[in-house]
Amino acid sequence: MNLGDGQTHRYQVRCSPRVSKDLRSLPSGIQFLIEVGISSLSVNPRPKGAERLKEDRTTWRLRVGDYRILYWIDDKSAQVLVDRVSHRRDAYPKKGNLTARVKSKNR
């Protein structure tokens, strides 16, 4: 698929149902910027500034202002699955909550 600017889509981008719900709760200007960010993942799923999460090395994070797009990349099938979009304060597990979950599993 051609983007109209000479770039072609190499990855298929799919979004979880949660992403639609996340986007509806945001102001329209932010929605547009996030939609552009999600769309750009089809050309380059690892754009400049995207990073793997320290807590879960299979999940990638792309910053869009104060918001984060969290997603997985499957290079074998050339797919990107966008899991969620949220404000940076809500995007990551709280350290205390993660520690409590690990301790409860080890009991």
Secondary structure, DSSP 8 states (H G I E B T S, - for coil): -B-SSS-B--SEEEE-HHHHHHHHTS-HHHHHHHHHHHHHTTT-SS-TT-EE-SS-TT-EEEEETTEEEEEEEETTTTEEEEEEEEEHHHHS--HHHHHHHHHHHT-
